Amino acid sequence: MVLKYSDITEKIIGCAYNVYNSLGYGFLESVYEKCMMIELKEAKLQVEAQKPITVKYRDFVVGDFVADILVEDKIIVELKSVTQIVTAHEAQLVNYLIATDKPVGLLLNFGPGKVEVKRKVRELN
Protein backbone atom coordinates (compact mmCIF):
# COMPACT_ATOMS: atom_id res chain seq x y z
CA MET A 1 0.00 0.00 0.00
CA VAL A 2 1.35 3.42 -0.99
CA LEU A 3 0.85 6.08 1.66
CA LYS A 4 -0.12 9.62 0.70
CA TYR A 5 2.07 12.48 1.87
CA SER A 6 -0.65 13.65 4.25
CA ASP A 7 -0.85 10.18 5.84
CA ILE A 8 2.91 10.08 6.31
CA THR A 9 3.17 13.59 7.76
CA GLU A 10 0.29 12.83 10.12
CA LYS A 11 2.17 9.78 11.42
CA ILE A 12 5.40 11.76 11.77
CA ILE A 13 3.68 14.51 13.75
CA GLY A 14 2.00 11.93 15.97
CA CYS A 15 5.39 10.39 16.69
CA ALA A 16 6.77 13.81 17.61
CA TYR A 17 3.96 14.33 20.12
CA ASN A 18 4.64 10.90 21.62
CA VAL A 19 8.30 11.81 22.09
CA TYR A 20 7.50 15.23 23.53
CA ASN A 21 4.91 13.83 25.92
CA SER A 22 7.56 11.46 27.27
CA LEU A 23 10.62 13.73 27.34
CA GLY A 24 9.39 17.32 27.30
CA TYR A 25 11.78 20.16 26.49
CA GLY A 26 15.48 20.56 27.11
CA PHE A 27 17.33 17.68 25.47
CA LEU A 28 19.76 17.92 22.57
CA GLU A 29 18.45 17.37 19.05
CA SER A 30 20.36 14.08 18.89
CA VAL A 31 18.26 12.67 21.75
CA TYR A 32 15.02 13.66 20.04
CA GLU A 33 16.32 12.17 16.79
CA LYS A 34 16.99 8.79 18.39
CA CYS A 35 13.56 8.80 20.02
CA MET A 36 11.91 9.79 16.74
CA MET A 37 13.64 6.93 14.97
CA ILE A 38 12.18 4.48 17.48
CA GLU A 39 8.70 5.96 17.14
CA LEU A 40 8.80 6.14 13.33
CA LYS A 41 9.97 2.54 13.01
CA GLU A 42 7.21 1.43 15.37
CA ALA A 43 4.78 3.33 13.12
CA LYS A 44 5.98 1.07 10.28
CA LEU A 45 7.61 3.87 8.31
CA GLN A 46 10.82 3.49 6.33
CA VAL A 47 13.29 5.88 7.93
CA GLU A 48 16.93 6.85 7.64
CA ALA A 49 18.75 9.06 10.14
CA GLN A 50 21.58 11.38 9.21
CA LYS A 51 20.94 10.65 5.54
CA PRO A 52 23.56 12.18 3.23
CA ILE A 53 21.85 13.89 0.33
CA THR A 54 23.61 15.21 -2.74
CA VAL A 55 22.75 18.75 -3.76
CA LYS A 56 22.65 19.48 -7.47
CA TYR A 57 22.57 22.70 -9.42
CA ARG A 58 21.39 22.00 -12.92
CA ASP A 59 23.26 18.77 -13.65
CA PHE A 60 26.23 19.56 -11.43
CA VAL A 61 26.86 18.18 -7.97
CA VAL A 62 27.61 21.23 -5.82
CA GLY A 63 27.58 19.80 -2.34
CA ASP A 64 26.09 17.53 0.22
CA PHE A 65 24.07 17.97 3.35
CA VAL A 66 22.83 15.57 5.97
CA ALA A 67 19.10 15.34 6.57
CA ASP A 68 18.19 14.66 10.19
CA ILE A 69 15.62 12.09 9.10
CA LEU A 70 14.37 10.99 5.70
CA VAL A 71 10.98 9.24 5.78
CA GLU A 72 9.79 6.92 3.01
CA ASP A 73 12.49 8.47 0.78
CA LYS A 74 10.03 11.37 0.29
CA ILE A 75 9.86 13.60 3.33
CA ILE A 76 12.76 15.44 4.92
CA VAL A 77 12.36 15.92 8.66
CA GLU A 78 14.49 18.63 10.23
CA LEU A 79 14.61 18.57 14.02
CA LYS A 80 15.24 21.48 16.34
CA SER A 81 15.33 21.94 20.09
CA VAL A 82 15.21 25.71 20.42
CA THR A 83 13.06 28.31 22.16
CA GLN A 84 11.25 29.00 18.90
CA ILE A 85 11.55 28.39 15.18
CA VAL A 86 12.97 31.34 13.26
CA THR A 87 12.85 32.21 9.58
CA ALA A 88 16.36 30.81 9.02
CA HIS A 89 15.21 27.34 10.14
CA GLU A 90 12.32 27.42 7.67
CA ALA A 91 14.55 28.69 4.87
CA GLN A 92 17.01 25.86 5.54
CA LEU A 93 14.27 23.27 5.07
CA VAL A 94 12.91 24.95 1.93
CA ASN A 95 16.41 25.03 0.45
CA TYR A 96 16.83 21.32 1.20
CA LEU A 97 13.59 20.59 -0.65
CA ILE A 98 14.58 22.69 -3.67
CA ALA A 99 18.09 21.25 -3.87
CA THR A 100 17.00 17.62 -3.56
CA ASP A 101 13.67 17.61 -5.43
CA LYS A 102 11.99 16.17 -2.35
CA PRO A 103 8.42 17.47 -2.34
CA VAL A 104 7.59 17.75 1.37
CA GLY A 105 9.45 18.64 4.52
CA LEU A 106 8.61 18.93 8.19
CA LEU A 107 10.38 21.18 10.65
CA LEU A 108 9.79 19.85 14.16
CA ASN A 109 10.85 21.89 17.16
CA PHE A 110 10.83 20.29 20.57
CA GLY A 111 10.49 23.66 22.28
CA PRO A 112 9.31 24.84 25.67
CA GLY A 113 5.68 23.99 26.25
CA LYS A 114 4.91 22.21 22.99
CA VAL A 115 6.02 20.63 19.74
CA GLU A 116 6.09 23.27 17.03
CA VAL A 117 5.43 21.95 13.52
CA LYS A 118 6.04 23.67 10.19
CA ARG A 119 5.14 21.85 6.99
CA LYS A 120 6.82 22.98 3.78
CA VAL A 121 5.93 21.92 0.25
CA ARG A 122 8.32 22.49 -2.62
CA GLU A 123 6.95 24.74 -5.31
CA LEU A 124 6.71 22.77 -8.53
CA ASN A 125 7.48 24.67 -11.74
N, C-alpha and C positions, 0 to 999 in steps of 0.2 A: 504494500500500500504506500502510495506517495503522499507525503504530508504537504499541505499548503503552508506557505510562509506564515500566515496568521496562526495556524495550529502550532507551528514550531515556536514562534515567538511567545505565544501564550504559555507553552510548557517551560520555556526558558525563564520567563518572568515568574512563574509559579515556583520554580526551583530557587530563584533569588530570594523570594519571600521566605521559603523554608529555611534557607541559610541564615537570613537576617533574624528570623524569629528565634533561631537557636543561639546565634553568636552576638547579635546586636552590632554596635558600632565600636570601632577602635582598633581593629586588627589590620595588619598589612594586607595589601592586595593579594599577595601570594597565598595567604591563608584562605581568603575568600575564593580564590581560583581553585584551590584543591578541594574545597567543600563543594563548589559548583560542579566540578568534574564528577564527584560522587553522585550528586543529585541528578545531573544530566544523564549519566549512565543508567541510573536507576529508573529514569523516565524513558529509557529505551531509545535515546538519541545517540547518533554517531557523533562523537566529539573528539577534538584534538586540542591539546593545550600547547601554548607556546609554538604555534604553527608558523614556520617560516613561509612567507609569501613574497614572491618576486613581483617587483613593481616595474611596469613597462610604460614607456612613452613611445607612442606609435609602435614600431616593431622592435624597439631597442630596450634591452634590460638596463634600467638606470639605478636599481637598488633593491634592497630587501627590507622588510620589516617583519616583526614577529607579532602575530595576532595573539591576544590573550587566550581566546578560545574560538575555534571554528566549529560550527554546528552544522551537521548534515552537508558539509562542503558548500554551504550556501550563505550562512549568516555569520558575520563577524561579531563577536561579543567582546567589547572593551570594558574592562573592570576598573573601577576607581574606589578609593576609600578616602574621600576628602569631605570637607565641610559642605561644599556645594559644587555642582557641575558649573563650569564656566564655558564661555564661547570657544575657547581654545580646545577643550576636550571634544566638543561637538564637531569642530572643524577637523580635528585629527581623524575621527571616525569617518566623516564624509570623504576626506582625502583617501583613506584606505579603500572605501567602496569604489571611488572613481578609478584609482590606480589598479585595482584588482579585478574590476568588472563583477564584483559580488553585488547582488542587488539590494540586500537588506543588512542593516547593522543595528545592534543594540548597545547603548551605553548604559551600564548599570553602576550606580554609585551606592555603596554601602555607607551612607552618611549618618549623621546624628538624627535619631528619631524615625528614620524611614529608609526604604530603598527608593532611590530616585531612578526613573527609567526614561530614557530618550530613545525613540525609534527613528532611524534614518533610512530613507529609501533613495537609492541612486537614481538620479534623473536619467532617463533613457532618451537618447537623441534620435 
